[in-house]
Amino acid sequence: MRIKAVIAYDGTGYGGFQRQKNAPTIQEDLEVALDKLTGVPTRIMAAGRTDAGVHAAGQVIAFDTAWAHSLFDLHRGLNALLPEAIAVLTLGVVPDDFHPRYAALRRCYRYGLYLATVRDPFVSRYSLHITHPLLLEPMQVAAQHLVGQHDFAAFGSPPKGENTLREVYQAEWSVEGDSVYFDIAANAFLYRMVRILVGTLLRVGCGALTTADFVEILQNQDRRRAGPAVKAQGLCLRRVVYPNETL
């Protein structure tokens, strides 16, 4: 049977989601736990391959297993074997042809900033520390121009092939106390797309770019004028949406 699971993880100290030879990964820890629990080698599929240091609150995986006990025991056993940085939130049986990547309709990410003159050790693990004020209104206006289908070549590279067209459903900033969040949802993302977008929008927030400049960079696919990718620790995959799920 095929199992779909929603997982959360702290990406600090990991080389990313996908297995690699020279760094610990989320996929490796999940598969090691499954191997121990089921007694057979198990490979997992994922909705997305988050980069080194990126977190997830709603990553989706799937795997095939001949597990003969209850789903409750599978859920409990996995969480008992996984390191504290990874947790299985929910799991259930899905059709055998379900694939968490290809069945996904949209992916929702959040990037967090912490605005203060002095860093806070309790939030620095999950946000980018900014010591100067930001012009949030032009940042919001610029972000609204991302909604719709565009060529995002200025803000990343495709994981495969050459297609850089993506459709963005939401792109907005919000403020909660000293924290500022950028929420973006799209059908798919380019490599480092969210982090480069935030880096460019921060240039708008600092006054180095105008909203018109930002739109021009988007329309002309001008990577040279786009900002650098911001640090990974502020980025979190919050949710993956599938057919028949409410937003």
C-alpha positions as CSV (number, residue, x, y, z in Angstrom):
1,M,0.0,0.0,0.0
2,R,1.0,3.6,-0.5
3,I,1.2,6.0,2.4
4,K,1.0,9.7,2.3
5,A,2.6,11.6,5.2
6,V,2.8,15.3,6.2
7,I,6.1,16.0,7.9
8,A,7.7,19.0,9.6
9,Y,11.4,19.5,10.1
10,D,14.0,22.0,11.3
11,G,16.5,22.1,8.4
12,T,19.3,23.6,10.5
13,G,22.3,21.3,10.1
14,Y,20.9,19.4,7.2
15,G,22.3,19.5,3.6
16,G,18.7,19.7,2.3
17,F,15.9,17.3,1.8
18,Q,17.4,15.1,-1.0
19,R,19.9,12.4,-0.2
20,Q,23.6,13.2,-0.9
21,K,26.9,11.7,-0.1
22,N,28.6,14.4,2.0
23,A,25.9,15.8,4.3
24,P,23.1,14.6,6.5
25,T,19.6,14.9,4.8
26,I,16.0,14.8,5.7
27,Q,15.4,12.0,3.2
28,E,18.1,9.8,4.6
29,D,16.8,10.1,8.2
30,L,13.3,9.3,7.1
31,E,14.4,6.3,5.1
32,V,16.6,5.0,7.9
33,A,13.7,5.2,10.3
34,L,11.4,3.4,7.8
35,D,14.0,0.7,7.2
36,K,14.4,0.0,11.0
37,L,10.6,0.0,11.5
38,T,9.5,-2.1,8.6
39,G,12.6,-4.3,8.2
40,V,12.9,-3.7,4.5
41,P,14.6,-0.9,2.5
42,T,12.1,1.9,1.7
43,R,12.5,4.8,-0.7
44,I,10.3,7.9,-0.3
45,M,9.0,10.5,-2.8
46,A,8.6,14.1,-1.8
47,A,6.6,17.1,-2.9
48,G,9.7,19.2,-3.1
49,R,13.5,19.1,-2.4
50,T,14.1,21.9,0.0
51,D,17.7,23.3,0.1
52,A,20.2,23.2,2.9
53,G,19.0,25.0,6.0
54,V,15.4,25.4,4.8
55,H,12.6,24.3,7.1
56,A,9.2,22.7,6.6
57,A,5.9,22.8,8.5
58,G,4.0,20.9,5.8
59,Q,6.3,18.9,3.5
60,V,4.5,15.9,1.9
61,I,6.1,12.5,1.3
62,A,4.8,9.1,0.1
63,F,6.2,5.6,0.3
64,D,5.2,2.0,-0.4
65,T,5.1,-0.5,2.4
66,A,3.7,-3.9,3.3
67,W,3.1,-2.8,6.8
68,A,0.8,-5.3,8.5
69,H,-0.1,-3.4,11.7
70,S,-2.2,-0.3,12.3
71,L,-1.5,3.1,10.9
72,F,-1.4,4.4,14.5
73,D,1.5,2.0,15.2
74,L,3.3,3.1,12.0
75,H,2.8,6.8,12.9
76,R,4.0,6.3,16.5
77,G,6.9,4.1,15.5
78,L,8.3,6.5,13.0
79,N,8.2,9.4,15.4
80,A,9.9,7.3,18.0
81,L,12.8,6.5,15.6
82,L,13.2,9.9,14.0
83,P,15.5,12.6,15.4
84,E,13.9,15.5,17.2
85,A,14.4,17.7,14.2
86,I,11.9,15.7,12.2
87,A,8.2,14.8,13.0
88,V,5.5,13.0,11.1
89,L,2.4,15.1,11.7
90,T,-0.2,12.9,9.9
91,L,-0.3,9.9,7.6
92,G,-2.8,7.8,5.7
93,V,-3.4,5.4,2.9
94,V,-3.6,6.9,-0.7
95,P,-4.1,5.4,-4.2
96,D,-1.1,3.5,-5.5
97,D,-0.6,6.1,-8.3
98,F,-0.4,9.1,-5.9
99,H,2.9,11.1,-6.3
100,P,3.4,14.0,-3.8
101,R,5.2,16.1,-6.4
102,Y,3.2,15.5,-9.6
103,A,-0.2,15.6,-7.9
104,A,0.4,18.9,-6.1
105,L,-1.6,21.9,-7.2
106,R,0.4,24.6,-5.3
107,R,3.2,25.0,-2.8
108,C,3.1,27.6,-0.1
109,Y,6.3,29.1,1.3
110,R,6.9,31.7,4.0
111,Y,10.1,33.8,4.5
112,G,10.6,35.5,7.9
113,L,12.4,38.6,8.8
114,Y,13.2,39.9,12.3
115,L,13.4,43.7,12.4
116,A,15.4,44.9,15.5
117,T,18.6,46.6,16.3
118,V,19.8,43.6,18.3
119,R,19.4,40.0,17.2
120,D,17.2,37.6,19.2
121,P,18.8,34.1,19.7
122,F,15.3,32.6,20.0
123,V,14.1,33.7,16.5
124,S,17.4,33.9,14.6
125,R,17.3,30.1,13.8
126,Y,14.1,30.7,11.7
127,S,14.4,34.3,10.3
128,L,16.8,36.8,8.8
129,H,17.8,39.6,11.1
130,I,17.4,43.1,9.6
131,T,18.7,46.0,11.7
132,H,17.4,48.9,9.6
133,P,13.8,50.1,8.8
134,L,12.1,48.8,5.6
135,L,9.7,50.6,3.3
136,L,7.0,48.0,3.5
137,E,4.4,49.7,1.3
138,P,6.5,49.6,-1.9
139,M,7.6,46.1,-1.0
140,Q,3.9,45.1,-0.9
141,V,3.1,46.9,-4.2
142,A,6.1,45.2,-5.9
143,A,5.1,41.8,-4.6
144,Q,1.6,42.1,-6.0
145,H,3.1,42.2,-9.5
146,L,4.3,38.7,-9.0
147,V,0.7,37.3,-9.0
148,G,-0.2,35.5,-12.3
149,Q,1.8,33.6,-14.8
150,H,5.3,35.1,-15.6
151,D,8.7,34.1,-16.8
152,F,10.7,34.2,-13.5
153,A,14.1,33.7,-15.1
154,A,15.4,36.7,-13.3
155,F,14.8,35.0,-10.0
156,G,16.1,31.5,-10.4
157,S,16.9,28.5,-12.6
158,P,14.7,25.5,-13.4
159,P,15.5,22.2,-11.6
160,K,15.2,20.5,-15.0
161,G,15.0,21.7,-18.6
162,E,14.7,25.3,-19.5
163,N,11.1,26.3,-18.6
164,T,11.1,29.3,-16.3
165,L,7.3,30.0,-16.5
166,R,5.5,29.7,-13.2
167,E,2.1,30.8,-11.9
168,V,2.0,32.6,-8.6
169,Y,-1.3,32.7,-6.7
170,Q,-0.3,34.7,-3.7
171,A,2.6,37.1,-2.9
172,E,2.2,39.4,0.1
173,W,4.0,40.8,3.1
174,S,2.5,40.9,6.7
175,V,3.7,42.3,10.0
176,E,3.5,40.6,13.4
177,G,5.3,42.7,16.1
178,D,9.0,42.8,15.2
179,S,8.5,40.0,12.6
180,V,7.8,40.6,8.9
181,Y,6.7,37.7,6.7
182,F,6.6,37.1,3.0
183,D,4.1,34.5,1.9
184,I,4.1,33.2,-1.6
185,A,2.1,30.3,-3.2
186,A,2.7,29.0,-6.7
187,N,2.2,25.9,-8.9
188,A,5.9,25.3,-8.7
189,F,9.2,27.2,-8.0
190,L,12.5,27.7,-9.6
191,Y,15.7,26.8,-7.8
192,R,16.2,29.5,-5.1
193,M,13.3,31.5,-6.5
194,V,11.8,32.6,-3.1
195,R,15.1,33.5,-1.6
196,I,16.1,35.6,-4.7
197,L,12.7,37.3,-4.7
198,V,13.0,38.2,-1.1
199,G,16.6,39.5,-1.7
200,T,15.3,41.7,-4.5
201,L,12.2,42.9,-2.6
202,L,14.5,43.9,0.3
203,R,16.3,46.2,-2.2
204,V,12.9,47.8,-2.8
205,G,12.5,48.1,1.0
206,C,15.8,49.8,1.3
207,G,15.1,52.3,-1.4
208,A,17.8,50.9,-3.8
209,L,15.1,49.8,-6.3
210,T,11.8,51.4,-7.0
211,T,8.6,49.3,-7.6
212,A,9.0,50.2,-11.3
213,D,12.5,48.8,-11.3
214,F,11.3,45.6,-9.7
215,V,8.6,45.2,-12.4
216,E,11.2,45.9,-15.1
217,I,13.5,43.2,-13.7
218,L,10.6,40.7,-13.8
219,Q,9.5,41.6,-17.3
220,N,13.0,41.7,-18.8
221,Q,14.2,38.5,-17.0
222,D,17.2,40.5,-15.9
223,R,19.1,38.3,-13.4
224,R,22.0,40.8,-13.2
225,R,19.7,43.4,-11.5
226,A,17.9,41.0,-9.2
227,G,19.0,40.8,-5.6
228,P,21.1,38.0,-4.1
229,A,19.5,35.0,-2.5
230,V,18.9,35.7,1.2
231,K,20.0,33.1,3.8
232,A,18.2,29.8,4.0
233,Q,17.2,29.8,7.6
234,G,14.2,32.2,7.1
235,L,12.5,30.0,4.6
236,C,9.8,27.4,5.4
237,L,7.7,25.2,3.2
238,R,4.3,25.7,5.0
239,R,1.9,23.6,2.9
240,V,1.4,21.6,-0.2
241,V,-2.1,21.7,-1.7
242,Y,-3.7,18.8,-3.6
243,P,-7.0,18.3,-5.5
244,N,-10.2,18.3,-3.3
245,E,-8.4,20.1,-0.4
246,T,-9.7,23.5,0.8
247,L,-7.3,26.4,0.8
